[in-house]
Amino acid sequence: MKTNIYQKIVLLLAFVLLNTTFAGCEVIADIFKAGFWIGIIAVVIIIIIVMAIIRMLRR
């Protein structure tokens, strides 16, 4: 009977460990996705600003 309890405890701990690990990976993936899009938006804004400055200097 003790073996059955230990097996359940080990199974529960393994499940909790895997669940926590996958949730952590999902959070990190979301952070990188957000960082990627923020980076693209920042580059586009910088290009627009540089083009506006060049237009102002040509006049």
N, CA, C and O atoms as CSV, one atom per row, in Angstrom:
chain,resi,resn,atom,element,x,y,z
A,1,MET,N,N,0.821,-1.192,0.000
A,1,MET,CA,C,0.000,0.000,0.000
A,1,MET,C,C,0.865,1.256,0.000
A,1,MET,O,O,0.519,2.244,-0.647
A,2,LYS,N,N,1.994,1.228,0.725
A,2,LYS,CA,C,2.868,2.401,0.739
A,2,LYS,C,C,3.426,2.679,-0.648
A,2,LYS,O,O,3.606,3.836,-1.030
A,3,THR,N,N,3.699,1.626,-1.396
A,3,THR,CA,C,4.229,1.813,-2.733
A,3,THR,C,C,3.233,2.579,-3.601
A,3,THR,O,O,3.625,3.436,-4.393
A,4,ASN,N,N,1.983,2.279,-3.458
A,4,ASN,CA,C,0.955,2.950,-4.234
A,4,ASN,C,C,0.904,4.437,-3.897
A,4,ASN,O,O,0.743,5.264,-4.794
A,5,ILE,N,N,1.038,4.789,-2.631
A,5,ILE,CA,C,1.031,6.192,-2.211
A,5,ILE,C,C,2.262,6.903,-2.763
A,5,ILE,O,O,2.164,8.031,-3.245
A,6,TYR,N,N,3.424,6.247,-2.694
A,6,TYR,CA,C,4.650,6.858,-3.214
A,6,TYR,C,C,4.564,7.063,-4.727
A,6,TYR,O,O,5.028,8.076,-5.249
A,7,GLN,N,N,3.976,6.105,-5.415
A,7,GLN,CA,C,3.816,6.248,-6.861
A,7,GLN,C,C,2.926,7.440,-7.192
A,7,GLN,O,O,3.205,8.192,-8.126
A,8,LYS,N,N,1.861,7.608,-6.427
A,8,LYS,CA,C,0.967,8.742,-6.657
A,8,LYS,C,C,1.669,10.062,-6.367
A,8,LYS,O,O,1.486,11.039,-7.094
A,9,ILE,N,N,2.473,10.093,-5.306
A,9,ILE,CA,C,3.204,11.317,-4.967
A,9,ILE,C,C,4.208,11.655,-6.068
A,9,ILE,O,O,4.308,12.809,-6.484
A,10,VAL,N,N,4.944,10.663,-6.537
A,10,VAL,CA,C,5.925,10.888,-7.603
A,10,VAL,C,C,5.222,11.341,-8.877
A,10,VAL,O,O,5.691,12.254,-9.556
A,11,LEU,N,N,4.105,10.709,-9.200
A,11,LEU,CA,C,3.350,11.096,-10.382
A,11,LEU,C,C,2.835,12.526,-10.260
A,11,LEU,O,O,2.894,13.293,-11.221
A,12,LEU,N,N,2.335,12.883,-9.094
A,12,LEU,CA,C,1.843,14.239,-8.866
A,12,LEU,C,C,2.976,15.256,-8.978
A,12,LEU,O,O,2.807,16.304,-9.602
A,13,LEU,N,N,4.125,14.958,-8.380
A,13,LEU,CA,C,5.268,15.870,-8.463
A,13,LEU,C,C,5.760,16.021,-9.905
A,13,LEU,O,O,6.116,17.120,-10.330
A,14,ALA,N,N,5.781,14.923,-10.649
A,14,ALA,CA,C,6.198,14.991,-12.050
A,14,ALA,C,C,5.220,15.844,-12.857
A,14,ALA,O,O,5.631,16.638,-13.702
A,15,PHE,N,N,3.935,15.675,-12.591
A,15,PHE,CA,C,2.919,16.470,-13.286
A,15,PHE,C,C,3.071,17.951,-12.970
A,15,PHE,O,O,3.004,18.790,-13.868
A,16,VAL,N,N,3.274,18.273,-11.700
A,16,VAL,CA,C,3.442,19.674,-11.295
A,16,VAL,C,C,4.701,20.258,-11.927
A,16,VAL,O,O,4.687,21.394,-12.402
A,17,LEU,N,N,5.779,19.497,-11.937
A,17,LEU,CA,C,7.032,19.966,-12.533
A,17,LEU,C,C,6.871,20.234,-14.028
A,17,LEU,O,O,7.295,21.279,-14.522
A,18,LEU,N,N,6.265,19.302,-14.741
A,18,LEU,CA,C,6.058,19.496,-16.179
A,18,LEU,C,C,5.122,20.661,-16.453
A,18,LEU,O,O,5.357,21.447,-17.371
A,19,ASN,N,N,4.074,20.776,-15.669
A,19,ASN,CA,C,3.113,21.862,-15.861
A,19,ASN,C,C,3.778,23.216,-15.632
A,19,ASN,O,O,3.553,24.156,-16.395
A,20,THR,N,N,4.584,23.318,-14.601
A,20,THR,CA,C,5.285,24.563,-14.302
A,20,THR,C,C,6.301,24.890,-15.396
A,20,THR,O,O,6.433,26.046,-15.799
A,21,THR,N,N,7.004,23.892,-15.865
A,21,THR,CA,C,8.007,24.100,-16.908
A,21,THR,C,C,7.361,24.595,-18.194
A,21,THR,O,O,7.853,25.541,-18.809
A,22,PHE,N,N,6.273,23.970,-18.602
A,22,PHE,CA,C,5.606,24.387,-19.838
A,22,PHE,C,C,5.010,25.773,-19.706
A,22,PHE,O,O,5.037,26.545,-20.664
A,23,ALA,N,N,4.473,26.107,-18.546
A,23,ALA,CA,C,3.918,27.450,-18.342
A,23,ALA,C,C,5.036,28.487,-18.422
A,23,ALA,O,O,4.846,29.559,-18.995
A,24,GLY,N,N,6.195,28.175,-17.855
A,24,GLY,CA,C,7.338,29.087,-17.921
A,24,GLY,C,C,7.806,29.298,-19.349
A,24,GLY,O,O,8.142,30.417,-19.737
A,25,CYS,N,N,7.828,28.233,-20.130
A,25,CYS,CA,C,8.232,28.350,-21.535
A,25,CYS,C,C,7.240,29.205,-22.312
A,25,CYS,O,O,7.632,29.984,-23.180
A,26,GLU,N,N,5.964,29.059,-22.001
A,26,GLU,CA,C,4.942,29.845,-22.697
A,26,GLU,C,C,5.100,31.327,-22.384
A,26,GLU,O,O,4.953,32.171,-23.268
A,27,VAL,N,N,5.397,31.642,-21.137
A,27,VAL,CA,C,5.589,33.045,-20.745
A,27,VAL,C,C,6.791,33.629,-21.476
A,27,VAL,O,O,6.724,34.744,-21.992
A,28,ILE,N,N,7.872,32.891,-21.522
A,28,ILE,CA,C,9.080,33.372,-22.201
A,28,ILE,C,C,8.813,33.555,-23.693
A,28,ILE,O,O,9.271,34.530,-24.288
A,29,ALA,N,N,8.083,32.637,-24.294
A,29,ALA,CA,C,7.746,32.770,-25.716
A,29,ALA,C,C,6.910,34.019,-25.962
A,29,ALA,O,O,7.125,34.731,-26.944
A,30,ASP,N,N,5.955,34.288,-25.072
A,30,ASP,CA,C,5.134,35.499,-25.218
A,30,ASP,C,C,5.975,36.761,-25.090
A,30,ASP,O,O,5.753,37.731,-25.815
A,31,ILE,N,N,6.937,36.755,-24.174
A,31,ILE,CA,C,7.812,37.919,-24.007
A,31,ILE,C,C,8.617,38.155,-25.285
A,31,ILE,O,O,8.755,39.294,-25.731
A,32,PHE,N,N,9.150,37.078,-25.876
A,32,PHE,CA,C,9.926,37.239,-27.103
A,32,PHE,C,C,9.056,37.697,-28.262
A,32,PHE,O,O,9.499,38.493,-29.090
A,33,LYS,N,N,7.809,37.201,-28.333
A,33,LYS,CA,C,6.905,37.659,-29.390
A,33,LYS,C,C,6.622,39.147,-29.236
A,33,LYS,O,O,6.645,39.890,-30.217
A,34,ALA,N,N,6.358,39.578,-28.025
A,34,ALA,CA,C,6.094,41.002,-27.783
A,34,ALA,C,C,7.335,41.822,-28.108
A,34,ALA,O,O,7.233,42.883,-28.723
A,35,GLY,N,N,8.493,41.344,-27.704
A,35,GLY,CA,C,9.741,42.045,-27.996
A,35,GLY,C,C,9.995,42.152,-29.484
A,35,GLY,O,O,10.481,43.179,-29.959
A,36,PHE,N,N,9.678,41.121,-30.214
A,36,PHE,CA,C,9.853,41.115,-31.663
A,36,PHE,C,C,8.993,42.192,-32.303
A,36,PHE,O,O,9.482,42.972,-33.121
A,37,TRP,N,N,7.722,42.245,-31.941
A,37,TRP,CA,C,6.822,43.235,-32.541
A,37,TRP,C,C,7.166,44.647,-32.099
A,37,TRP,O,O,7.076,45.580,-32.897
A,38,ILE,N,N,7.553,44.820,-30.854
A,38,ILE,CA,C,7.965,46.150,-30.388
A,38,ILE,C,C,9.209,46.597,-31.154
A,38,ILE,O,O,9.333,47.770,-31.508
A,39,GLY,N,N,10.119,45.679,-31.409
A,39,GLY,CA,C,11.315,45.997,-32.188
A,39,GLY,C,C,10.980,46.416,-33.606
A,39,GLY,O,O,11.546,47.381,-34.120
A,40,ILE,N,N,10.070,45.704,-34.239
A,40,ILE,CA,C,9.663,46.062,-35.607
A,40,ILE,C,C,9.008,47.432,-35.626
A,40,ILE,O,O,9.314,48.255,-36.489
A,41,ILE,N,N,8.109,47.685,-34.684
A,41,ILE,CA,C,7.431,48.984,-34.620
A,41,ILE,C,C,8.440,50.104,-34.377
A,41,ILE,O,O,8.338,51.167,-34.988
A,42,ALA,N,N,9.407,49.879,-33.497
A,42,ALA,CA,C,10.423,50.899,-33.209
A,42,ALA,C,C,11.249,51.206,-34.455
A,42,ALA,O,O,11.531,52.372,-34.734
A,43,VAL,N,N,11.638,50.188,-35.201
A,43,VAL,CA,C,12.423,50.401,-36.422
A,43,VAL,C,C,11.616,51.190,-37.446
A,43,VAL,O,O,12.151,52.097,-38.084
A,44,VAL,N,N,10.351,50.862,-37.611
A,44,VAL,CA,C,9.500,51.593,-38.562
A,44,VAL,C,C,9.378,53.056,-38.147
A,44,VAL,O,O,9.471,53.946,-38.993
A,45,ILE,N,N,9.172,53.314,-36.861
A,45,ILE,CA,C,9.059,54.694,-36.374
A,45,ILE,C,C,10.359,55.457,-36.609
A,45,ILE,O,O,10.329,56.617,-37.021
A,46,ILE,N,N,11.493,54.822,-36.354
A,46,ILE,CA,C,12.787,55.481,-36.563
A,46,ILE,C,C,12.987,55.804,-38.042
A,46,ILE,O,O,13.474,56.884,-38.376
A,47,ILE,N,N,12.621,54.891,-38.921
A,47,ILE,CA,C,12.754,55.142,-40.362
A,47,ILE,C,C,11.881,56.317,-40.776
A,47,ILE,O,O,12.314,57.159,-41.563
A,48,ILE,N,N,10.663,56.385,-40.261
A,48,ILE,CA,C,9.769,57.504,-40.587
A,48,ILE,C,C,10.353,58.824,-40.094
A,48,ILE,O,O,10.297,59.827,-40.805
A,49,ILE,N,N,10.909,58.835,-38.889
A,49,ILE,CA,C,11.510,60.061,-38.342
A,49,ILE,C,C,12.703,60.495,-39.190
A,49,ILE,O,O,12.842,61.679,-39.498
A,50,VAL,N,N,13.557,59.558,-39.567
A,50,VAL,CA,C,14.725,59.888,-40.386
A,50,VAL,C,C,14.286,60.438,-41.739
A,50,VAL,O,O,14.863,61.410,-42.229
A,51,MET,N,N,13.277,59.830,-42.342
A,51,MET,CA,C,12.781,60.331,-43.630
A,51,MET,C,C,12.201,61.737,-43.482
A,51,MET,O,O,12.389,62.571,-44.367
A,52,ALA,N,N,11.505,62.013,-42.387
A,52,ALA,CA,C,10.948,63.348,-42.158
A,52,ALA,C,C,12.061,64.374,-41.988
A,52,ALA,O,O,11.957,65.487,-42.504
A,53,ILE,N,N,13.122,64.017,-41.272
A,53,ILE,CA,C,14.255,64.934,-41.082
A,53,ILE,C,C,14.937,65.212,-42.421
A,53,ILE,O,O,15.297,66.354,-42.705
A,54,ILE,N,N,15.115,64.187,-43.235
A,54,ILE,CA,C,15.737,64.374,-44.549
A,54,ILE,C,C,14.889,65.300,-45.411
A,54,ILE,O,O,15.434,66.160,-46.104
A,55,ARG,N,N,13.583,65.144,-45.384
A,55,ARG,CA,C,12.699,66.031,-46.156
A,55,ARG,C,C,12.806,67.471,-45.672
A,55,ARG,O,O,12.815,68.399,-46.482
A,56,MET,N,N,12.887,67.663,-44.360
A,56,MET,CA,C,13.004,69.024,-43.808
A,56,MET,C,C,14.321,69.669,-44.226
A,56,MET,O,O,14.352,70.865,-44.515
A,57,LEU,N,N,15.401,68.908,-44.262
A,57,LEU,CA,C,16.707,69.450,-44.617
A,57,LEU,C,C,16.808,69.773,-46.103
A,57,LEU,O,O,17.586,70.650,-46.476
A,58,ARG,N,N,16.063,69.109,-46.949
A,58,ARG,CA,C,16.110,69.366,-48.391
A,58,ARG,C,C,15.399,70.654,-48.761
A,58,ARG,O,O,15.686,71.217,-49.818
A,59,ARG,N,N,14.493,71.139,-47.944
A,59,ARG,CA,C,13.736,72.359,-48.275
A,59,ARG,C,C,14.536,73.553,-48.022
A,59,ARG,O,O,14.066,74.669,-48.241
